[in-house]
């Protein structure tokens, strides 16, 4: 009887906990048993591993009882990532591999019947988990993956990642003595050139909405744009990514790792571009599509927008359950999906940008700027039902609420081009840098205790805000959000404290729906 252990990792949500693949060869009736809460895809590894070993020129122990245990037994395992560790465990238990070299690495990879290695999902998540483990005192190990996955994982600095095309290459690197042929270090994918996005200068007029975009970019505030059709709501939202600073290294790796949980495509998992993601789901998206779910749980749109923007156009047309599911992630920056069998958690620190019409027909509040025959004919009850699709608790979590008014065609034709995105982005970046130096995070992410510490107001500004909050009947959450917006406005003006002017402008950006 012989026993071998191979190190690997599972994938549970955004985490990649360690898994020990234990392989035992024993005398008895020939069989291949695989235990350890394995999914159907993992159990099918028996046939893939048997064929891959034979096609690679290695003998499969047909005359022995093969038992594979994926420990810990209570951790769910899915996908074909354990094919390579199982095959190496069988060879190590047969005495063909150097067990010391085997213990110094972690392995993951799906095998084809011909012995080739195929990419696995979550390569970046595996690499990030391995780096975290090394920083907590665990032994630093190599990470051996299929070549395409290895180049993705190699984006994580400080990690020794090796790639292989076939099972035979991995075995050659683990042979005892000087017969071993080491695998070359994996080289990350080259940085992709950043594609220029739409420029803010294309939007004529709408000075108030452009100012709201600048404040949202400077403080990472959520934003709601309300106005008739054709006023530029979608154009404004699509230009907000160009006003945001690029992702830092950790944010870029986390965003790319989340995309890698849904795909093995290398282009989707490249973090070198540092571009903030922009997700724009259709209004028919369900609550599961937005927040994530399924079996096994996968990230939804809010997690794929982590570090970037989630744009919801025609917001009242989304299902009510989908919109209400955004409440907790907007507060916590994280989503936990609980099911009867398992629980998965994903980061979801996104910036919400929502756009909507003020009524079912869209022309409420358009006034004389609307074309002939397009004045609002909706009844007050219809307007109330339409606007009521956005509940009070959800609106309370949106920092900026701006009305985008319709402009006359003559005014649009005569209006000059506005400021380019680069100029506005420079001002927003300077304001965000002031907030980061003061408190280590954007103003939109401040908690209640941090608001009291960093959003210091002049006496007159505090009295003005208190009077407005009493008169408008604000909740504590709305009051805190106004204070954060006022702090961002003061940062844009490079003011040490929040004055009356910043508070007054913040109040103007809390406009209720016009109905």
Residue, then its C-alpha position, 0 to 999 in steps of 0.5 A: x500500500x502506498x500513499x501520496x498527497x498533492x496540494x491544490x485549491x478549490x474555488x468557493x465564491x471569491x475564495x480559494x481554500x487549500x485542498x489536499x488531494x490524497x491518493x492511495x494505491x492498495x491491493x484488492x479488487x481493481x476500482x477507482x473511488x473518488x470521495x470528498x464532496x466532489x461535484x459531478x465534474x470532479x467525479x468524471x475526472x476518473x475517466x479523463x485521468x485514466x486516458x490522459x495517463x495512458x496517452x502520455x506514456x504512463x501505466x495506470x494501476x489497473x490491478x490495484x484499488x485506487x482511492x482519491x480523497x479531496x480533503x477537507x471532506x466538508x468543502x464543496x469541490x467543482x470543475x475539472x481543476x483537480x484532474x492534474x493533482x489526481x494524475x500526479x498523486x497516482x504517479x507519486x503513489x506509484x513511486x515515479x515522482x520526487x515527493x519533496x518537489x511535489x510538496x513544494x508546489x500547488x497544482x490545478x488544471x483540467x486534462x484532455x484525453x490526450x494529456x493536454x492541460x486546459x485552462x481553469x476558471x479563477x486562475x487569478x483567485x487561486x494566485x491571490x489566495x496563494x499570495x495571502x497564504x504566504x503572507x500569513x506564515x504558510x510555506x511559499x509554494x510554486x503555482x503550476x497551472x496550464x500555460x494560459x492560466x499561468x500567464x493570467x496568474x503571473x500578474x500577481x507580483x511576488x508569486x512563483x508561477x509555472x506553466x505547462x502545456x501537457x501532463x508529461x511536462x509537469x511529470x518531467x519537472x517532478x522526476x527524482x534526481x537530475x532527470x528533472x526538467x524544470x518548468x519555465x516561469x510564466x510570463x504575464x500577458x502584455x499590458x493592453x492599450x487603454x482605449x479612449x472612451x467618449x469625451x464629456x465635451x460632446x455633451x452640450x449644455x447640462x451644466x448642472x448634470x456635468x457638475x454632478x458628474x465631477x462631484x461623483x467622480x471626485x468622491x465615488x458617490x452614487x448618482x441618479x439622473x432624472x429627465x425626459x427622453x433625449x436630454x443626455x442622461x445616457x451620454x452623461x453616464x457613459x462619460x463618467x468612467x473617463x473622469x475616474x482615476x485608474x485602478x490601483x494594483x490591488x483593485x485591478x487584480x481583484x476586478x480581473x479575478x472576479x471576471x475570471x470566475x465567469x470565464x477562462x478568456x485571458x483578455x477578460x482577466x488582464x489587470x494591466x490596463x487598470x481601466x475601471x469596469x463599466x457594466x450596463x445590464x439590460x432592464x430585464x435582468x433578474x435579481x440573481x443576474x444583478x447580485x449573483x447566485x446559481x450553483x455553484x454561486x457565481x458573481x453578478x453584475x454588481x461584483x463584475x462592476x467592483x471598482x468601477x461603475x454599474x449603469x442602470x438605464x431605465x431604472x424603474x423598468x427593472x424588477x422591483x426585487x432586483x432593485x431592492x437587492x442593491x440596498x445592502x451592497x451599496x452600504x457594505x461593498x460586499x454581497x453574501x449569497x446564502x443557500x441551503x448547501x453553501x454560502x459564498x461572498x463576493x466583493x461589490x464596491x461599485x459606483x451606481x449610476x441610474x437613469x430614469x424618466x420622470x413618468x411613464x410617457x417621459x415628458x413630465x417637467x419638459x415644459x416648453x422645451x418639449x416638441x409639439x404633442x409631447x406634453x405629459x398626459x400621465x395621471x397623477x396616480x400613474x406618475x406616483x406608481x412609476x416613481x414609486x418603483x424606486x423605494x424610499x430606502x433605495x433612494x436614501x442610498x443614492x448620494x446625488x439626485x439630479x434633474x436633467x432638463x430638456x433644452x431647446x434645439x436652438x440652444x443646443x445648436x448654439x451651445x459651444x463645446x464643453x470642457x474635455x474629460x481630461x480637464x474635469x478628470x484632473x480636478x476630480x483626481x486632485x480632490x480625491x487625492x486630498x480625501x485619500x491623504x486625509x482619511x485613506x478612502x474616498x468620501x463616498x465610502x466613509x462610515x458614520x464615525x469617520x464622517x464625524x471625524x473628517x466632515x468638519x463643518x463651520x458653525x454656520x454651515x452646521x446650523x444651516x444643514x440642521x435647519x434643512x434636515x428638520x424642515x425636509x424630514x431627512x433620515x439619518x442616512x440621508x443626512x450623512x450622505x449630504x455631509x459626505x457630498x458637501x465634504x467632496x465639494x469642499x475638497x474640489x474647492x481645496x477648503x479645509x472645512x465644509x462651509x455654507x456654500x458647500x452645504x447649499x450645493x449639496x442640498x441642491x443635489x438632493x432634488x426629489x423626483x419632480x412628480 
